[in-house]
Amino acid sequence: MDKDAEANRHSPVSPEATIPLGDQDGLPLLRGEHTLKGRLRTKWYRMDRIARLTTSLVVLILGGALVARVLIELFCPYDYWHNPQVTIPPKVDDDNHSAHTDKERRSAVRDAMKHAWSGYHKYAFGHDELLPVSNKSNDKWGGWGVTLIDALDTLYIMELYDEFNQGVTHVVDVDFSKATPGYTTPFFEMVIRSLAGLLTAYEMSLDIRLLAKAQQVGDVLMPAFSTSTGLPYPRVDVNAGVAVRASTVCLAEAGTVQLEYWKLSDLTGNPVYHQTAQRVVDILDHSEKPYKGLYPIWVDIATGKFSSGQITFGAQGDSWYEYMLKQYIYSGRTHDQYRRMYEESIDSMKQKMVKRSEFDDQMYYVGDLDFTAKKFSPKFQHLTCFVPGMLALGSKTLNRPDDLELAKQLTYTCFQMYNQTATGLGPEYVLFRDSSDKGLLPTNHKDDFDIEDLPAADSSEINNGYYLGYDRGYLLRPETAESIMILYRITGDVMYKEWGWQIFQAIEKWTKTPAGFSAYRDVMSTKRDSQLTDSMESFFLAETLKYLYLLFSPADYFSLDEYVFNTEAHPFKIQRGHAQT
């Protein structure tokens, strides 16, 4: 071997010295191809033309599918494909050409909320209620500051963030394991107002302190379920940490806490809350009823059997029926028990409890039945005016178009309860006569089934379609505003906005005080000062003003397709893809 060859054998050899650069047999032989990128490029060029084309096509399809899925989720979520839309499309809302007017009206309602909150903050902050005439406060709910809690999400929805933060700063320091000494807390009322108000304030703001406070409220009220059947006691002594023993509970108290405890389970990851509340639904579902789907209002806690009371979609029964539909919606329309129970109740209500005025063919109402479901009372409560909104929501959710027509007729009646009075405010109830001129005497305020012969109808009854009863007060109730808002968002008929605006103007004219708004003693009296009762319930801020504000807001703002409102108007975000539990 010569000297040059021997030297080359022992010297380091670079790739450049042995591997030609450029193209060799159609393959790129490039410097540094030991990287992952380089190896992939090499494999790509080793593929034939058909393989490259096929691979490119697959990548394009997969990439396009991914982009399409992202766009769908942003603009038309896939979850909605399985269900009909409830809220009118934005184009229908825009085509009503009421945006400018809506903005002014929305601002007026917002100003009313600011006025009510300002008075509460000045004279009653941290207490349960403002007394809006005397500028004092009360602690009728045990001193938790219920108006403050009930109003939080309304403040947030109206973008009154300074006021919202005022409320949050206070509420995070409240110890909900304590109440006024000697006071026993109403289980149902504090679930729908305090627990729900804190849950929605948390969902909107994501302030974890609010969730902690919601869980504390849920926990201190849980002793209500410590019964042999699981049906709750109506009251809890939170100071002692025990329930107050009772033999009966009313239907609404037992059956209108399920949404709140379900939401608490979802947000905390603890299924016990929902499971405990769900047992109530199962018991009432299987209890014997006088008529399919119709539930008397009093339940024996020890046996789970209905013991007494009327059948009503008004006081003490109302929200039970509402929650069957709303739990079905909240479940992502997957829990068929709720749908079945709701449809049974509505079918029987339409068959047994819906009547028409003798003097106005457009005026339909929902009366009450006695315990046997055989005697009918032609009394239509303001509380029952939530029914048309419920029917409209159910009509779209469950494809029941006839229910929407009935909802329109009932909403008309609820509006006329305001429209036909001297003040434009709605009374606690109105009365109707049957075709035999029988009905309840206007002075009767004890027995709703003491039907008697009535004197001939006067011109007022003939013109109005109904006559007034013993209680003519307006308590700042929200039910008619609630149904009007829902009917607009489902039908797109701007008539409902005009009705709502007329009601709001009456509230401003007759109930506003320097500190807030007051309930009104007799809606037929225009002697305003003598009629103010010095009471402003928390639901006025939580519900009445919120529903009016949403009526004049874009229909997709807190959309009925994305939120389900509890019976105190606290909007729970619907959990998509809910598993049955």
VOTOR-251166 format. One record per residue (C-alpha): residue in three letters; x, y, z. Coordinates in steps of 0.02 Angstrom, whole numbers, plus 50000, padded with zeros to 5 digits. Layout:
ALAXYZ/...
***
This chain:
MET500005000050000/ASP500755017049952/LYS500965031050078/ASP499465041450016/ALA498265026750030/GLU498905022750204/ALA498635040850259/ASN496885041250191/ARG496445025050282/HIS496805032850453/SER496115050550423/PRO494305055650466/VAL493145055350316/SER491755068550297/PRO490105064650210/GLU490495077850083/ALA492065068150033/THR491145051849995/ILE489315056049958/PRO488975066349801/LEU487815081149825/GLY486335083449712/ASP485125070749641/GLN485585052449633/ASP484295040049568/GLY482935053149590/LEU483245055149780/PRO483855071049864/LEU485445067449961/LEU485615083050065/ARG486805087950201/GLY486135085050379/GLU484685073350335/HIS484855064350503/THR483525075950582/LEU481685070950598/LYS481205084050473/GLY482515077750355/ARG482005059550372/LEU480185064150337/ARG480685073850183/THR481705059150123/LYS480245047250148/TRP479105059250057/TYR480205059649903/ARG480395040849905/MET478515039049884/ASP477825037549710/ARG476715050749637/ILE475035041949676/ALA475535039249859/ARG475995057549876/LEU474335063049800/THR473355051449915/THR474285057450070/SER474015075750022/LEU472165072549998/VAL471985064250168/VAL472895078650255/LEU471815091550168/ILE470205082450216/LEU470725080450398/GLY471285098650408/GLY469685104750330/ALA468645094250449/LEU469585101350598/VAL469335119350540/ALA467485116050505/ARG467235108650679/VAL468025123850760/LEU466915135650658/ILE465365125450698/GLU465735126050884/LEU465975144850875/PHE464445149550771/CYS463245134750780/PRO463695122450918/TYR463525104350873/ASP462505101151030/TYR461095111550956/TRP460935100350804/HIS460025087150905/ASN458675099050967/PRO457535112350892/GLN458035130250929/VAL456945139151056/THR457515157251037/ILE457085166550877/PRO458575168350758/PRO459535184750772/LYS458935189950599/VAL457115189250655/ASP457575199550808/ASP458505212250699/ASP457105213150571/ASN455905219650703/HIS456765236650685/SER456575240350870/ALA458415241050919/HIS458425259750952/THR456825259351053/ASP457425243751143/LYS459035252351195/GLU458085266751272/ARG456875255251361/ARG458265243851421/SER459145259151490/ALA457565264251582/VAL457405247151664/ARG459255247751709/ASP458975264751790/ALA457545257251892/MET458725243651952/LYS460045256451998/HIS458725266252093/ALA458135251052191/TRP459915245452229/SER460425262952282/GLY459005263852409/TYR459405246552473/HIS461245250852487/LYS460885266952580/TYR459555260952702/ALA459625241952712/PHE461305235552650/GLY461665218252718/HIS459885216252783/ASP458555205452702/GLU457395218852633/LEU457225237452609/LEU455645245752674/PRO455495258152530/VAL454265270452609/SER454955271852786/ASN456765270052727/LYS457105256152852/SER457545237752838/ASN456965220752899/ASP457755203752922/LYS456215193252887/TRP457275179252811/GLY458475177252956/GLY459715191052916/TRP460685183452772/GLY460485198852663/VAL459285190352543/THR458925205452432/LEU460795207652405/ILE461055189452356/ASP459485188552250/ALA460015204052153/LEU461825199452114/ASP461565191451944/THR460335205051891/LEU461685217951926/TYR462915207651824/ILE461705205251678/MET461375224051674/GLU463265227251678/LEU463155236351845/TYR464835229451895/ASP465245241952032/GLU463625237652120/PHE463945219052091/ASN465655220552172/GLN464885229752319/GLY463745214952347/VAL465115202052325/THR466265210852448/HIS464905209552579/VAL464255192152545/VAL465935183252552/ASP466035187952736/VAL464295181652782/ASP464245166052890/PHE462745156452825/SER462825143952968/LYS462055157453076/ALA460385166453070/THR459385177953183/PRO459265169253354/GLY457655159253367/TYR457315160453180/THR457005144853077/THR457485146352895/PRO456235141852758/PHE457095128252658/PHE456295131152488/GLU456405150252490/MET458245150352534/VAL458655137152404/ILE457845146752261/ARG458445163952318/SER460095162052412/LEU460835145852347/ALA460315149352168/GLY460835167652177/LEU462585163052234/LEU462755149152105/THR462335160551959/ALA463405174752026/TYR464845162352027/GLU464485155751852/MET464495173451784/SER465995180451877/LEU466995164451911/ASP467395171452083/ILE467775155252176/ARG467295163352342/LEU465485163752283/LEU465495145152247/ALA466165141952421/LYS464745152352494/ALA463475143352385/GLN464105126752449/GLN463975132952628/VAL462145137752599/GLY461795121052517/ASP462605111852661/VAL461725121152803/LEU460035117752719/MET460365099152686/PRO459685093552856/ALA457955096852783/PHE458135080052693/SER458435070252855/THR456755061352850/SER456285043052834/THR455675045652654/GLY456895059052596/LEU455495071752575/PRO456145087852653/TYR455535096552808/PRO454955114352766/ARG456115123352888/VAL457885121852956/ASP458625128553117/VAL460315133153044/ASN460965139153212/ALA460725121653284/GLY461115112553122/VAL459485102653123/ALA457835102653031/VAL456205107853114/ARG455095092553121/ALA453425093353029/SER452135081052967/THR451805088552795/VAL452685098452661/CYS451895107652516/LEU452195102152337/ALA453175117552283/GLU454305117052437/ALA454765098852408/GLY454875099152219/THR455715115752178/VAL457465113152244/GLN458095100352119/LEU458855112051989/GLU459845121252121/TYR460575105752202/TRP460935098352030/LYS461895113851982/LEU462825113052148/SER463315095052110/ASP463925099951937/LEU464985114352000/THR465725105452151/GLY465875087952078/ASN464895080752225/PRO463425070352160/VAL462615068452332/TYR461695085152318/HIS460815080352158/GLN460495062452210/THR459695068052372/ALA458525080552288/GLN458105068352147/ARG457365056052273/VAL455955068452301/VAL455495067952116/ASP455505048952116/ILE454365048052269/LEU453085060452199/ASP453165052152029/HIS452615035552104/SER451345042352229/GLU449515039252193/LYS448645054652121/PRO446795058952105/TYR447055061851919/LYS448515057551806/GLY449865070951813/LEU448945082051939/TYR449655083652114/PRO448765090152271/ILE449815102752364/TRP450065093852532/VAL451145078452552/ASP451345067552706/ILE453215067352742/ALA453185050552831/THR452245040952696/GLY452555050852537/LYS450685050952503/PHE449645066052456/SER448635070552609/SER447575085952571/GLY447465102352479/GLN446925108452310/ILE447725105352141/THR448395121752076/PHE449655129651960/GLY449635144252081/ALA450245146252259/GLN451095131052337/GLY451005120652179/ASP451615131552035/SER453485128852022/TRP453375109852041/TYR452645108851866/GLU453885121551799/TYR455365111451863/MET454865095451774/LEU455125104251608/LYS456645114051664/GLN457535098851733/TYR457245090151567/ILE458025105151478/TYR459455106151602/SER459825087651577/GLY460185091451395/ARG458485083751353/THR459105066651403/HIS458125062651562/ASP456485055651497/GLN455665054651669/TYR455505073551676/ARG454785074651500/ARG453495061151535/MET452955069051699/TYR452825086351621/GLU451785080451474/GLU450615070651587/SER450315086151693/ILE450055098051548/ASP448875086151456/SER447815084351613/MET447875103051650/LYS447215106851476/GLN445855093951497/LYS445265098251673/MET445855115751722/VAL445825127351570/LYS444235137451541/ARG443705152551438/SER442895168751492/GLU441035170351460/PHE441295188051395/ASP442925187651297/ASP443245173451176/GLN445115176751177/MET445265175851366/TYR445765158851434/TYR446285155051612/VAL446895140851722/GLY445805137851875/ASP446055126152023/LEU445375108952068/ASP444975101852240/PHE445895086852313/THR444795074652217/ALA445055083752051/LYS443155084852032/LYS442715102352094/PHE443325117351993/SER443705134852056/PRO443645148851925/LYS445045158552009/PHE446555163851907/GLN448045168952013/HIS449415180951963/LEU450625167352017/THR449865156251883/CYS450415168551749/PHE452075159351737/VAL451105145451647/PRO451055153351473/GLY452935155651475/MET453155137651530/LEU451975131451394/ALA452875141451260/LEU454555134751315/GLY453865117051319/SER453055119051149/LYS454735122051066/THR455725109951173/LEU454505095451151/ASN453705099850983/ARG451975103251054/PRO451305117150941/ASP449565117551020/ASP450365122551185/LEU451055138251104/GLU449315143651051/LEU448665141151227/ALA450185150751292/LYS449715165651183/GLN447915165351247/LEU448445164351428/THR449735178251407/TYR448345189151337/THR447335186051495/CYS448815189851608/PHE449115206151517/GLN447275211051529/MET447385208651717/TYR448525224051710/ASN447755232951562/GLN445985233951634/THR446395241151806/ALA446405259451856/THR448285259351886/GLY448855247151752/LEU449505235651890/GLY448965217551906/PRO448015210752058/GLU448405194852153/TYR447005185852061/VAL445435188151956/LEU443815178251954/PHE442705171351816/ARG440925165051809/ASP440335149451720/SER438935148051592/SER437665145351733/ASP438155161851817/LYS438995152851960/GLY440655157552036/LEU441555164152190/LEU440845179252278/PRO442075193752270/THR442095194752460/ASN442545176352480/HIS444345174652537/LYS444295158052629/ASP443525144052526/ASP444055143352343/PHE442725130152305/ASP441215138352384/ILE440365141252218/GLU438745151352226/ASP437495159752113/LEU438155176652059/PRO437175192552026/ALA437035197951846/ALA438685203851772/ASP438945222551774/SER439705232551631/SER441435231651707/GLU441445212651710/ILE440725211651536/ASN442045223551467/ASN443505215851561/GLY443015197651543/TYR443295194651729/TYR442895202451898/LEU444015206652045/GLY444055197552209/TYR444475201352390/ASP446355203852366/ARG446735217652241/GLY448535220352290/TYR450055220752175/LEU451605213752260/LEU452845218552121/ARG452655200752057/PRO453625194751903/GLU452575180851824/THR451755191051686/ALA453385199651639/GLU454195182451634/SER452925175251513/ILE452945190851404/MET454835189751388/ILE454785171251342/LEU453355173651219/TYR454315187251129/ARG455905177051120/ILE454965162151050/THR453755170750930/GLY454665186950885/ASP453005196350900/VAL453435214350951/MET451705216051029/TYR452425207851183/LYS453735221451197/GLU452355234551197/TRP451425225051333/GLY452985223851439/TRP453385242151418/GLN451625247051470/ILE451795236551628/PHE453485244251668/GLN452795261851649/ALA451385257651771/ILE452655251151896/GLU453665267151880/LYS452135278351897/TRP451255270152043/THR452535260652147/LYS454135270852140/THR454695279452300/PRO456235290152337/ALA457125274552400/GLY456465260552291/PHE454815252752237/SER453375247552348/ALA452005234552336/TYR450285242152307/ARG448735238552412/ASP447305240652285/VAL447625241552098/MET445945250152073/SER446385264852184/THR447295280052114/LYS447585287352289/ARG449395282552273/ASP450145287652439/SER448875278152542/GLN449115262352440/LEU451005259852460/THR451285245452581/ASP453125248852622/SER453695231952555/MET454945227752418/GLU455205208952404/SER456885202952340/PHE456045194952190/PHE455695212252118/LEU457565214552088/ALA457915196252052/GLU456475193151932/THR455315207351882/LEU456655219751829/LYS457755206151756/TYR456385199251643/LEU455925216651583/TYR457755220551546/LEU457945204351448/LEU456335208051352/PHE457185223451279/SER458875215051256/PRO459425205351101/ALA458525188551103/ASP460165179051108/TYR460755188051265/PHE460595174751399/SER459735164351267/LEU458385151751311/ASP459425139151214/GLU460925141551328/TYR460145145051498/VAL458715138351602/PHE458015150651729/ASN457585144251901/THR455945149351980/GLU456785165052050/ALA457455169851877/HIS459245164651913/PRO459965158551745/PHE460865141851753/LYS461975137951605/ILE461365121751527/GLN462645107951543/ARG462815100151371/GLY463005081351359/HIS462315078451533/ALA462355060351588/GLN460845053751680/THR461165052151865/
***
